[in-house]
Amino acid sequence: MNDDAQHENDPQEANGGSPSRRSVLWTTAGVAGAGLGLGGLGGGTASAASATGSRGPEAGAVPARKGRTMVSVPFEGRSTVRVGIVGLGNRGGSMIDLFLAVPGVRVVAVCDPVKAKAESASAKVIAAGQPAPAVYTKGEDDYENLCRRGDIDFVYVATPWDFHFEMAKTAMLNGKHVGVECPIALRLDQLWELVDLSERTRRHCMQLENCCYGQNEMRVLRMAHAGLFGDLLHGAGAYNHDLRGLMFDPDYYEGPWRRLWHTRLRGDLYPNHGFGPVSNYMDINRGDRAVSITSVGSPALGLAAYRKEHMPAGDPSWKETYIESDRTISLVQTAKGRVIRLEHDVSTPHPYSRINSLGGTKGVFEDYPARIYIEPDHTNDEWADFSKYAEWDHWLWKEHANPPGGHGGMDYMMVFRLMQCMRLGLVPDFDVYDAATWTSPVPLSHLSIKAKGAPQQIPDFTRGEWKKARSGMDSENPEA
């Protein structure tokens, strides 16, 4: 995808509006070196456990299950999926178009503190031939009233990160399935609470990772599961994306919330784009498990350098102290001994890349640009043309050759497939355990960097269910 498309529809680019009470608290916390519930991450004075909200003496501790597993639990089938959308900024304001484009979906309610955004979204719903949705604009907590409605099946959350955890909780407590943009939460105790709540309420809580539905990712997934790469050994994924200009743009993110996370954490703030697809290739939580993570980070120089060159004296950003590593590199070990490399860099100049690599005993795939080398097809020590493997495209990409929306169509594929699973009463492609696993590097990479690269245990969020093989992204067309 080109940079403009990525900037226009990036999953983390969401609703903001005027600075709210909660945003002001976060801002104050970031500048003063103390986050809400993060115990001083900005100043680095808190203990590792309190900083990330870990449970028990070890970050990998597994609490007792309080409900029943959500592994392989299907949705309830329905003829129409009724959707409520919370957050109508850059991300939510574009994703509503895709929900409206999928047959059997009705947008019942929309919510955003910025009235003009909610009204614009409502106009889109009406223009699509649907009844006018209910509109919630009365402050930052009005989403709670949307979640209380009895005519909503699924809540989609596309707001700043600070709100994701509470909104996911509120949706499930009100009997709604919920899908959240990345990351689903930022602390280990929050991840465990979402797992527990999903099991208790019997509601699915999903990290809506659109990159899992990219054409290359889904093709590699099918090839890996068919054995074309042999026994899998290693993979890599990343979010290497120069966001400096956007993070200092007062209008784009509508406030400093995104940039302020660079004053609180030192690790991988956005692991999901890379971790999700590689986890699918390796059947993480479906026969293998991510066991530990070791992270190192470079100095935090990029944002300060950009500020010095571009921001005027007196700009509020001059009060900020950045501690987030410009480049974070993590190694994840799995129960089967495989290695996954994750990278994160949004504060230095470089072309966009998610790396997206997979290697096994028969060969390797690497993206950006896409290229492949597998035996016995290739024997001349030169990369080959990945486009010649189009026969391995997932059925979603064969059925929807020219999907609408941004990011090369992956957004539409994700929405279409999720809504299809809800309509037909199918097991979702990923669940709360995947959401927790894919997001766990946020707090754990921070802890590892603070501990000079010491490995951190990744909790078994499935509580042993990972040992059982089960279906995931590599699905068959249920309507064929």
C-alpha positions as CSV (number, residue, x, y, z in Angstrom):
1,M,0.0,0.0,0.0
2,N,1.2,3.5,-0.6
3,D,2.0,5.9,2.3
4,D,-1.0,8.2,1.6
5,A,-3.4,5.3,1.8
6,Q,-1.8,4.1,5.0
7,H,-1.9,7.6,6.6
8,E,-5.6,8.0,5.6
9,N,-6.9,4.8,7.0
10,D,-4.4,3.5,9.6
11,P,-6.0,1.4,12.3
12,Q,-4.5,3.5,15.1
13,E,-5.8,6.7,13.5
14,A,-9.1,7.2,15.3
15,N,-11.5,9.6,16.9
16,G,-10.2,12.4,19.1
17,G,-12.2,15.6,19.3
18,S,-11.5,18.4,21.7
19,P,-9.4,17.4,24.7
20,S,-11.6,15.6,27.1
21,R,-11.3,15.2,30.9
22,R,-9.7,11.8,30.5
23,S,-7.3,13.1,27.7
24,V,-6.3,16.0,30.0
25,L,-5.5,13.6,32.8
26,W,-3.4,11.5,30.4
27,T,-1.6,14.6,29.2
28,T,-0.9,15.7,32.7
29,A,0.3,12.2,33.6
30,G,2.6,12.0,30.6
31,V,4.2,15.3,31.3
32,A,4.6,14.7,35.0
33,G,5.8,11.2,34.6
34,A,2.8,9.3,36.0
35,G,0.1,7.5,34.0
36,L,-3.4,6.6,35.1
37,G,-2.9,3.1,36.5
38,L,0.6,2.9,34.9
39,G,2.4,3.9,38.1
40,G,4.9,6.4,36.7
41,L,5.9,4.9,33.4
42,G,6.8,8.4,32.1
43,G,9.5,8.9,34.7
44,G,10.5,5.2,34.9
45,T,10.2,5.3,38.7
46,A,7.6,2.5,39.2
47,S,8.3,-1.1,39.7
48,A,8.0,-3.3,36.6
49,A,5.0,-5.1,38.0
50,S,3.0,-2.0,38.9
51,A,4.0,-0.3,35.7
52,T,2.3,-2.9,33.5
53,G,-0.4,-4.1,35.9
54,S,1.0,-7.7,36.0
55,R,-0.8,-10.3,38.1
56,G,1.2,-12.2,40.7
57,P,4.9,-12.3,41.2
58,E,5.6,-13.1,37.5
59,A,4.4,-11.5,34.4
60,G,3.6,-15.0,33.0
61,A,1.4,-16.0,36.0
62,V,-1.9,-17.6,34.9
63,P,-4.9,-16.9,37.2
64,A,-7.6,-19.5,37.7
65,R,-10.4,-19.5,35.1
66,K,-13.6,-17.8,36.3
67,G,-15.8,-18.9,33.4
68,R,-15.8,-21.3,30.5
69,T,-13.4,-21.1,27.6
70,M,-14.3,-19.2,24.5
71,V,-12.2,-21.4,22.3
72,S,-14.3,-22.5,19.3
73,V,-17.5,-20.9,20.6
74,P,-19.6,-19.8,17.6
75,F,-21.6,-16.7,17.3
76,E,-25.4,-16.9,17.4
77,G,-26.7,-16.9,13.8
78,R,-28.9,-14.0,12.7
79,S,-30.3,-12.7,9.4
80,T,-29.1,-9.2,10.1
81,V,-26.1,-8.0,12.2
82,R,-27.0,-4.8,14.1
83,V,-23.9,-2.7,14.6
84,G,-23.0,0.2,16.9
85,I,-19.9,2.3,16.1
86,V,-18.0,4.2,18.7
87,G,-15.4,6.7,17.4
88,L,-15.9,8.4,14.0
89,G,-12.5,10.0,13.4
90,N,-10.1,9.0,10.6
91,R,-10.5,5.3,11.2
92,G,-14.1,4.9,12.3
93,G,-15.3,7.5,9.8
94,S,-13.9,5.4,7.0
95,M,-14.8,2.0,8.3
96,I,-18.5,2.8,8.6
97,D,-18.5,2.8,4.7
98,L,-17.4,-0.9,4.8
99,F,-20.0,-2.0,7.3
100,L,-22.6,-0.3,5.1
101,A,-21.2,-2.1,2.0
102,V,-21.6,-5.6,3.5
103,P,-25.0,-7.3,2.9
104,G,-27.0,-8.2,6.0
105,V,-25.5,-5.5,8.2
106,R,-27.4,-2.5,9.6
107,V,-25.7,0.4,11.5
108,V,-28.1,1.1,14.3
109,A,-26.2,3.7,16.4
110,V,-23.1,5.9,16.1
111,C,-21.2,7.7,18.9
112,D,-18.6,10.5,19.0
113,P,-18.2,13.5,21.3
114,V,-17.7,15.6,18.1
115,K,-21.2,16.2,16.9
116,A,-20.2,17.0,13.4
117,K,-18.5,13.6,13.0
118,A,-21.6,11.8,14.3
119,E,-23.8,13.7,12.0
120,S,-21.6,12.9,9.0
121,A,-21.7,9.2,9.9
122,S,-25.5,9.4,10.3
123,A,-25.8,10.9,6.8
124,K,-23.8,8.0,5.4
125,V,-26.1,5.5,6.9
126,I,-29.2,7.3,5.5
127,A,-27.6,7.6,2.1
128,A,-27.0,3.8,2.1
129,G,-30.8,3.4,2.4
130,Q,-30.9,2.4,6.0
131,P,-33.0,4.0,8.8
132,A,-31.3,6.9,10.5
133,P,-29.1,5.6,13.3
134,A,-29.3,6.7,16.9
135,V,-26.7,9.4,17.6
136,Y,-24.7,9.7,20.8
137,T,-22.6,12.8,21.3
138,K,-23.1,13.9,24.9
139,G,-19.6,13.7,26.2
140,E,-16.9,11.0,26.5
141,D,-19.1,8.5,28.4
142,D,-22.1,8.5,26.1
143,Y,-20.8,5.3,24.5
144,E,-22.2,3.6,27.7
145,N,-25.7,4.5,26.6
146,L,-25.1,3.1,23.1
147,C,-23.9,-0.2,24.7
148,R,-27.1,-0.4,26.8
149,R,-29.3,-0.5,23.7
150,G,-31.2,-3.8,23.2
151,D,-31.0,-3.7,19.4
152,I,-27.2,-4.0,18.9
153,D,-25.4,-7.2,18.4
154,F,-21.8,-5.9,17.8
155,V,-20.0,-2.8,19.0
156,Y,-17.0,-1.6,16.9
157,V,-14.5,0.6,18.8
158,A,-12.2,3.0,16.9
159,T,-11.1,5.6,19.5
160,P,-7.8,6.6,21.0
161,W,-6.0,3.8,22.8
162,D,-6.7,5.2,26.2
163,F,-10.4,4.3,25.9
164,H,-10.2,0.8,24.3
165,F,-10.2,-1.3,27.5
166,E,-13.1,0.4,29.2
167,M,-15.2,0.4,26.0
168,A,-14.6,-3.3,25.4
169,K,-15.5,-4.1,29.0
170,T,-18.7,-2.0,28.8
171,A,-19.8,-3.6,25.6
172,M,-19.4,-7.1,27.0
173,L,-21.1,-6.3,30.3
174,N,-24.1,-5.1,28.3
175,G,-24.3,-8.4,26.3
176,K,-22.6,-7.2,23.1
177,H,-19.9,-8.8,21.1
178,V,-17.1,-6.3,20.6
179,G,-14.3,-5.6,18.1
180,V,-11.6,-3.1,19.0
181,E,-8.9,-1.4,16.9
182,C,-5.2,-1.9,17.9
183,P,-4.1,-2.3,20.6
184,I,-7.0,-3.7,22.6
185,A,-5.5,-2.7,25.9
186,L,-2.1,-1.6,27.3
187,R,-1.6,-3.5,30.5
188,L,-1.4,-7.2,31.4
189,D,-4.1,-7.0,34.1
190,Q,-6.4,-5.4,31.5
191,L,-5.7,-8.2,29.0
192,W,-6.5,-10.8,31.7
193,E,-9.7,-8.9,32.7
194,L,-10.9,-8.9,29.0
195,V,-10.2,-12.6,28.8
196,D,-12.1,-13.3,32.0
197,L,-15.0,-11.1,31.1
198,S,-15.3,-12.7,27.6
199,E,-15.5,-16.1,29.3
200,R,-18.0,-15.0,31.9
201,T,-20.3,-13.0,29.6
202,R,-20.0,-15.5,26.7
203,R,-19.4,-12.5,24.4
204,H,-16.5,-12.5,21.9
205,C,-13.9,-9.7,22.4
206,M,-11.7,-9.4,19.3
207,Q,-8.7,-7.4,18.2
208,L,-9.6,-6.3,14.7
209,E,-6.3,-6.8,13.1
210,N,-6.8,-6.0,9.5
211,C,-3.3,-7.0,8.3
212,C,-4.3,-10.6,8.9
213,Y,-6.6,-10.2,5.9
214,G,-4.0,-8.8,3.5
215,Q,-3.8,-10.6,0.2
216,N,-0.1,-11.6,0.7
217,E,-0.7,-12.6,4.3
218,M,-3.6,-14.8,3.5
219,R,-1.7,-16.4,0.5
220,V,1.3,-17.1,2.7
221,L,-1.0,-18.6,5.4
222,R,-2.5,-21.1,3.0
223,M,0.9,-22.0,1.6
224,A,2.3,-22.5,5.1
225,H,-0.6,-24.7,6.1
226,A,-0.2,-26.7,2.9
227,G,3.4,-27.5,3.8
228,L,5.1,-25.5,1.0
229,F,7.6,-24.0,3.5
230,G,8.2,-27.3,5.2
231,D,8.5,-27.3,9.0
232,L,8.2,-23.7,10.1
233,L,11.2,-22.3,11.9
234,H,11.0,-18.5,12.1
235,G,8.9,-15.5,11.1
236,A,9.1,-11.7,11.4
237,G,6.6,-8.8,11.5
238,A,6.8,-5.1,12.2
239,Y,5.2,-1.7,12.3
240,N,7.9,0.5,10.8
241,H,6.1,3.6,9.7
242,D,7.3,7.2,9.8
243,L,4.6,9.0,11.8
244,R,6.6,12.0,13.0
245,G,4.7,14.6,11.0
246,L,1.3,13.1,11.8
247,M,2.1,12.9,15.6
248,F,3.0,16.6,15.7
249,D,0.0,17.6,13.5
250,P,-2.6,19.1,16.0
251,D,-5.5,18.3,13.6
252,Y,-4.7,14.8,12.4
253,Y,-4.8,13.1,15.8
254,E,-6.9,16.0,17.3
255,G,-4.6,16.3,20.3
256,P,-1.4,14.8,21.5
257,W,-2.7,11.4,22.7
258,R,-0.8,9.3,20.3
259,R,2.5,11.2,20.8
260,L,2.1,11.1,24.6
261,W,2.5,7.3,24.6
262,H,6.1,8.0,23.7
263,T,6.5,9.6,27.1
264,R,5.1,6.6,29.0
265,L,6.5,3.4,27.5
266,R,9.8,2.3,26.1
267,G,8.7,-0.9,24.3
268,D,6.7,-2.0,21.2
269,L,3.6,0.2,21.3
270,Y,2.0,-1.4,18.2
271,P,2.9,-5.1,17.8
272,N,-0.3,-6.4,16.4
273,H,0.2,-5.7,12.6
274,G,3.3,-7.9,12.6
275,F,2.5,-10.4,15.4
276,G,-1.0,-11.3,14.2
277,P,-0.2,-12.6,10.7
278,V,2.9,-14.5,11.8
279,S,0.9,-16.0,14.7
280,N,-1.6,-17.3,12.2
281,Y,1.1,-18.8,10.0
282,M,2.4,-20.7,13.1
283,D,-1.0,-21.6,14.6
284,I,-0.2,-19.7,17.8
285,N,-3.0,-20.6,20.3
286,R,-3.9,-23.5,18.0
287,G,-1.2,-26.0,18.5
288,D,1.7,-23.7,19.4
289,R,2.1,-20.9,22.0
290,A,4.1,-17.7,22.4
291,V,6.1,-18.4,25.6
292,S,8.5,-15.6,26.1
293,I,9.7,-12.3,24.7
294,T,13.1,-10.6,24.8
295,S,13.3,-6.9,23.7
296,V,16.0,-4.3,23.2
297,G,15.5,-0.7,22.3
298,S,17.5,2.1,20.7
299,P,17.8,5.6,22.3
300,A,14.8,7.8,22.0
301,L,16.0,10.6,19.8
302,G,13.7,10.8,16.7
303,L,10.8,12.8,18.1
304,A,12.9,15.3,19.9
305,A,15.0,15.9,16.8
306,Y,11.8,16.4,14.7
307,R,10.4,18.8,17.3
308,K,13.6,20.8,17.3
309,E,13.5,21.2,13.5
310,H,9.7,21.7,13.0
311,M,7.9,23.0,16.2
312,P,7.9,26.6,17.2
313,A,9.1,27.8,20.7
314,G,6.2,27.7,23.1
315,D,4.5,24.7,21.5
316,P,3.1,22.4,24.2
317,S,5.2,19.5,22.9
318,W,8.3,21.2,24.3
319,K,7.1,20.1,27.8
320,E,7.3,16.5,26.8
321,T,10.1,14.1,27.5
322,Y,10.2,11.1,25.1
323,I,11.4,7.8,26.4
324,E,10.0,5.4,23.8
325,S,12.8,3.7,21.9
326,D,13.0,4.8,18.3
327,R,13.5,1.2,17.2
328,T,12.4,-1.7,19.3
329,I,13.4,-5.2,18.4
330,S,11.9,-8.2,20.1
331,L,12.4,-12.0,19.8
332,V,9.4,-14.2,20.8
333,Q,10.1,-17.9,21.5
334,T,7.2,-20.4,21.0
335,A,6.6,-23.7,22.8
336,K,7.8,-25.5,19.7
337,G,11.0,-23.6,19.7
338,R,10.2,-21.3,16.8
339,V,11.4,-17.7,16.8
340,I,9.3,-14.6,15.8
341,R,11.1,-11.2,15.4
342,L,9.0,-8.1,16.0
343,E,10.0,-4.5,15.2
344,H,8.5,-1.1,16.0
345,D,9.7,2.3,14.7
346,V,7.4,5.3,14.0
347,S,9.8,8.1,14.9
348,T,12.6,7.9,12.3
349,P,12.6,8.4,8.5
350,H,12.2,5.2,6.5
351,P,9.9,3.6,4.0
352,Y,6.8,1.8,5.3
353,S,7.3,-1.9,6.1
354,R,5.6,-4.7,8.1
355,I,8.5,-7.1,7.1
356,N,6.0,-10.0,7.0
357,S,8.5,-12.9,6.7
358,L,8.2,-16.6,7.1
359,G,10.9,-19.3,6.9
360,G,10.9,-23.1,7.1
361,T,12.9,-26.1,6.1
362,K,11.8,-25.8,2.5
363,G,12.3,-22.1,2.0
364,V,11.3,-18.5,2.9
365,F,9.0,-15.6,2.0
366,E,9.8,-12.0,2.6
367,D,7.6,-8.9,1.9
368,Y,8.3,-5.3,1.1
369,P,8.8,-6.1,-1.7
370,A,7.2,-9.5,-1.9
371,R,9.6,-12.3,-2.9
372,I,9.9,-16.0,-2.3
373,Y,12.4,-18.9,-2.4
374,I,11.2,-22.4,-1.8
375,E,12.4,-25.8,-2.9
376,P,12.1,-27.6,-5.3
377,D,10.7,-24.6,-7.2
378,H,13.8,-22.5,-6.9
379,T,17.4,-23.7,-6.9
380,N,19.5,-20.8,-8.3
381,D,20.0,-18.8,-5.1
382,E,17.8,-15.9,-6.5
383,W,14.5,-14.6,-5.2
384,A,11.4,-15.6,-7.3
385,D,8.2,-13.8,-8.2
386,F,5.6,-14.2,-5.5
387,S,2.8,-13.3,-7.9
388,K,3.2,-16.7,-9.6
389,Y,1.6,-18.3,-6.5
390,A,-1.8,-16.6,-7.0
391,E,-3.4,-20.0,-7.1
392,W,-2.9,-20.1,-3.3
393,D,-5.0,-17.0,-2.7
394,H,-7.5,-17.4,0.1
395,W,-11.1,-17.8,-1.1
396,L,-11.9,-14.3,0.3
397,W,-9.5,-12.8,-2.2
398,K,-10.8,-15.0,-5.1
399,E,-14.4,-14.1,-4.3
400,H,-13.7,-10.4,-3.8
401,A,-11.1,-9.6,-6.4
402,N,-11.5,-5.8,-6.2
403,P,-12.7,-5.0,-2.6
404,P,-13.6,-1.4,-1.6
405,G,-11.9,0.6,1.1
406,G,-8.4,1.4,2.1
407,H,-5.3,-0.7,2.8
408,G,-5.5,-2.5,-0.5
409,G,-8.8,-4.2,0.5
410,M,-7.8,-5.9,3.7
411,D,-10.2,-3.7,5.7
412,Y,-13.2,-4.8,3.7
413,M,-12.1,-8.5,3.9
414,M,-12.0,-8.2,7.7
415,V,-15.4,-6.6,8.0
416,F,-17.0,-8.9,5.4
417,R,-15.7,-12.1,7.1
418,L,-16.5,-11.0,10.6
419,M,-20.1,-10.1,9.6
420,Q,-20.4,-13.4,7.7
421,C,-19.4,-15.3,10.8
422,M,-22.0,-13.4,12.9
423,R,-24.7,-13.9,10.3
424,L,-24.1,-17.6,9.8
425,G,-23.3,-18.5,13.4
426,L,-19.7,-19.5,12.8
427,V,-16.7,-19.5,15.1
428,P,-14.8,-16.2,14.6
429,D,-11.4,-16.4,12.8
430,F,-9.7,-15.0,16.0
431,D,-10.8,-14.5,19.6
432,V,-10.0,-12.9,22.9
433,Y,-7.0,-15.2,23.5
434,D,-5.5,-14.0,20.2
435,A,-6.3,-10.4,21.1
436,A,-4.4,-10.7,24.5
437,T,-1.5,-12.6,23.0
438,W,-1.0,-10.2,20.1
439,T,-1.1,-7.2,22.4
440,S,1.0,-8.6,25.3
441,P,4.3,-7.3,23.8
442,V,3.2,-3.8,24.6
443,P,3.8,-4.1,28.4
444,L,6.2,-7.0,28.2
445,S,8.6,-5.4,25.8
446,H,8.7,-2.4,28.1
447,L,9.6,-4.6,31.0
448,S,12.2,-6.5,29.0
449,I,13.9,-3.2,27.9
450,K,13.9,-1.9,31.5
451,A,15.5,-5.2,32.6
452,K,18.3,-4.8,30.0
453,G,16.8,-7.4,27.7
454,A,15.8,-10.0,30.3
455,P,13.2,-12.4,28.9
456,Q,9.6,-11.9,30.0
457,Q,7.1,-14.7,30.2
458,I,4.0,-14.4,28.0
459,P,1.0,-15.7,29.9
460,D,-1.0,-18.6,28.6
461,F,-4.2,-16.7,28.1
462,T,-5.9,-19.9,26.8
463,R,-5.1,-21.7,30.0
464,G,-3.9,-24.9,28.2
465,E,-6.4,-24.8,25.3
466,W,-3.5,-23.9,22.9
467,K,-2.4,-27.5,22.9
468,K,-5.5,-28.5,20.9
469,A,-5.4,-27.9,17.1
470,R,-8.4,-25.9,15.9
471,S,-9.5,-23.7,13.0
472,G,-8.5,-20.1,12.5
473,M,-7.9,-17.7,9.6
474,D,-7.4,-20.5,7.1
475,S,-11.1,-21.1,6.5
476,E,-13.3,-22.6,3.8
477,N,-16.1,-20.6,2.2
478,P,-19.2,-21.5,4.1
479,E,-21.5,-20.1,1.4
480,A,-19.8,-21.8,-1.6
